[in-house]
Amino acid sequence: MTHSTAASATSAVSSRDPATCMSPDELKQYLSGSCDKVQAERIEIHLATCPACEQSLRELDIKPDTLLQWLQSPAVEKAQTHR
């Protein structure tokens, strides 16, 4: 990431408006596909015009879901089949 790209990403996140922007939980629900159609459309419209939320979404998307990884681990699968 170049210095100007890093600066613009930092600027976008710092210009986040809590009154209109999506919360991290809303963005996580959107990424996981667990929000309803109306919520998803509202988030998509907002993301199209908000670089700060778009950046937050990108950052959430690259973080691993450790609970999901644990649930998909071989040890958990073996424990579930031995019930």
N, C-alpha and C positions, 0 to 999 in steps of 0.2 A: 504494500500500500504506500503510495507516495505521500509526501508531507501534505500536499494540498487536498488529497482525497481523505486523509485522516482528519485534517482540520474541518473539512466540510461534513464528515460523518459526526464529529464531535459537535459541530455547530447545529446540525439537524437534531441531534438528540437533546441538546440543551435548549432548543426552541420548542420543545414539546409542550403543548397546552393541556394541562390536566382537565380543564373544563370540557374540551372537545375531543381529546385524544383517547385512544383505546388503552385500557389498563393492560398490564402484562398478562393477567388471567384471561382477559378477553382474547388477546392475541394467541395465547396458548390453546384456548378452546378452538379458535379458528384453525390453527395449524393441525390440531388433532382431528378436525372434522366433527367435533361434538357440539357445534352451535347450530341452531336451526337456520332455515333458508333466509329468513328476514334478517337475522343477526349477521349472517355471512355476507349478504348483499350490502348491509350498512357498513361493515368493516371494509369490504372491497372498495366501496365508493370513497370512504375516508382515506384508505391507503393510496388511492390514485392521486390524492391532492396533499398528502402529508409525508414529507421526506423523513420526519422524525419517527413516525410510527412504522414506516417502511423499513427504516434502519433497525428499529427495535425488533421487528418481525424477523429480519435476516439474522440478527444475533440470536434470537430464540431458536431459529431453525437449525443453526449449526451446533447448538449445545445438545449433547446426548441426553436422552430420556433414561436415566439410570434405573428407574422402576421398571420400565418396559424391558430394558436389557436384562434385568434380574429375572423377570417373569419368563423371559424367553431362554434363560440359561438351561443347560442340560440337567443340572441338579434339580431344578424346579420341575422340569418335565418328568424326570424319573420319580420324584416324590408323588406327583399327581397320578402316575400310572400304577403305583403300588397301593392305592387306596382301595 
